[in-house]
Amino acid sequence: MSRIAAVLVAVAASAAVIVARQQGWGGDTTAWSAARASAWVALALLWAAVFTGVGVSLKYHPGIPGQVPALELHRVTGSLALSFTVVHAVALVADPYIRFAPWDAAVPFVAPYRPLATGLGVIAAWLVAAVVLSTWGAGWLPRRAWHLIHRASYAALALGVVHGIAAGTDTEHWPTHVAYTAIAASVLGAVFLRFLARDWVAAHRASRRPAPGHPG
């Protein structure tokens, strides 16, 4: 279900951006505004996907009852992160001022606008695509290969943050500083819990379980 929803969202939102641009709805900055908005949505969804993935891996997700809902939330947020990444690229190509060709949004470091920062974003986008598509086709991949690809989500999120800071036009505003700082700090915390503090998480999870025979 998540893959169907992701495709529908990507197609519908991209079509809406193109139609709005052609009809002149919202003025000359429609496509650019859509590019910035979709970038923030994609980053937030990728952040959620990484954190729910850490929770599923550690079998520790306070507030989410059970592994199955947590896993489904992880899949949906990851798939939608790819959807809005596609919308972001389409909006950039549709913008009449930045003048992106389709390959500028698909090939790293060739875009006319801040090529280094944009190139990091392109790499992040391809990493997101690799992670999500490998999840959709997990049954066809060896478990070890799927696991290694899946870990690229950490790199994708880190590169996405760097891309947003270096390429975004709203980086100068203090709420943006707060958002990027919170994302970066929480990513470091997630990496620590996922790879360096598994025993502590397991002990904490066990301490919250009711004792045998206890009604709680």
N, C-alpha and C positions, 0 to 999 in steps of 0.2 A: 504493500500500500504506500509506503514512504517514497518509493521510487516513482510511482505514478503521480503522486502529489507533487514531487519535486519537478518532474518534467512539465506538468501542467502549469505550475507556478512560474517556472522559467519562461515558458512560451507566452503565457498570458501577460506577464509583467513586461517582458521585452516588447511584445506587440503594442502594449499600451504606451510605452515610451516612444516607440517609432511613430505611432499615430499622433500622439500629442505633439511631437516635434513637427511633423508634417502639417498639422492643422494649426500650429502656432498657439496651442493652448498653454497658458502659463507664461507666455513671453519668450524672449530669446534664450533664457537660461534654463529652460525646462529640462533639457537633456543633462546639463551639468548638475542641476539639483538632483535629478534622478540618479546620476552616477554617485554623488556623495551619499545620498540616502541609502541606496542599495549597498554601498560599501560598508556603512555602519551596521546595517542589518546583517550582512554577511559575516562581519567580524564578530558581532554579538552571538550569532548562531554558531559560529565555529568555536567560540569560547565555551558556549553551553555544551556543544558536542564533546569537546575535550574533557570538560569537568564531569559530565555524566559518564563518559568513557572511563575516567579514572575511578569513579564510584563503582561502576560495574566490575572493573578489574579487581578492585579491592573488596568487593561485596559489601560496600559501606556507602550508603546514600541516605543520610537523614532526611526525613520529610517525604521520601518516595517509598511506598510500601511494596517491597519485593523486587526481585531482580528483573522480572519480565517488564514491568512498566518502566523501570530505569533504562533497560536495554532498548525498548521501543523509543523512548524519549531521545536517547543517544542517536539512534538511527535517523529519526525524523529531523532532529536539529542538524545533523551532519548533511543529510540530503538537501535540506533547505538552504544550508550555507552554500552549497554548490549552486543551487538555483539562483540565489541573489548575487553570487559571483559572476554568473553568466549575464544577469541583468546589468551589473556594473560595467562589464565589458561592452555590451550592446549600447548602453547609454553613452559611453565614451566615444564609440565609433559614430553615434548619431549626433554628437555635439558639433555644431558648425564652426566653433571657434578653436577648439583644441586640435581639430583636423587629424584625427586618428584614422588610419587605414585599418581594415580588419586584421592584418598581420601585426600591426603595432600592439594590438591587444592580446596577441597570441604568441609572439616571439619575444623573448627577453632582450632588453637593452637596445631596441631599434626605434622606439617611439620618439617623436620629436619633443615631447614634453617631459622634462626631467628624466632622461633615459635610465639612469641608475636606479632611482627610486621606483620608477614604473617597472623596470625589469625585475626588481625584487617582488613586486606585486604579481607579475606574470608567473614567476616561479612558484609563489605561494598558491596561485590559482591552479596551476597544474598539479601541485601536491595535493590540494583539496580534491581535485578530480580523481587523482590516483587512489586516494584513500576511500572516497565514496564509491567509485566504480568497483574497486576490489571488494568492498563490502557487498555490493549488489551481486557480484559474481563469486562470493566466498566459497560456494560449493564446488567451484571449478579450480580453485587454487590450493596448493599445498598449505597446510596450516602455518608452517614456518614462514613461507613467503608472504602470506596474508598478514601475519603478525608484524613482520618487518615493514611492510608498506604502511600498515596502520600507524606505526610510530611516527611516520612523517607528518602526522597531524600537529605534533608539537612544533616542528619546524615551520609548518604552514602558518600557524598562529603567530609565532615569533616574527616571521617575515612579513606577515600581514600588518602587524603593529609598526614595524620599521617602515614599511611602505606608506602606511597612513600618516605617520609623523613627517616623513620626508616629502611626500607628494601631495598631501592634503592641503587645501586652502584654508581650513578651519583650525589648523594646529596652533595658531596664535591665541586662541581663546582659552580661558582658564578651565571651563568645563571639559574641553578636549584633553587638557593636561591631566586632569583628574581621571578621566576615563582610561587613557592610555597607561597611566601609572597603576591604576587598579588592575587592569588586565595583565600588565607585565608582572606585577607582584603576585597575583593569583596564579599565573602560569608557573612561576618559580615554585610557589607552594605546592601546586599540583605535581610538578616533576619530583619534588622532594618526597611527597607522600607516596607517589607511584613507584619510585625506584629506590629510595633510601630509607623509608620509614614503614615498610610493609608490616614488620613485626609489631610496631607500636599500634598501627591501625587495627591489626588483628586482635591484639590484647584489649584495646579500647572497645572494639565491637563485641568481644566475648564478655566484657564486664557489664555491658548493657543488656545482655540476655537474662531472662528470668531463670532463677535456679530451678533444677528439676523438682517437679511437684509444686512449684510456686504458682499461684493463680495469675500473677501479673504477667 
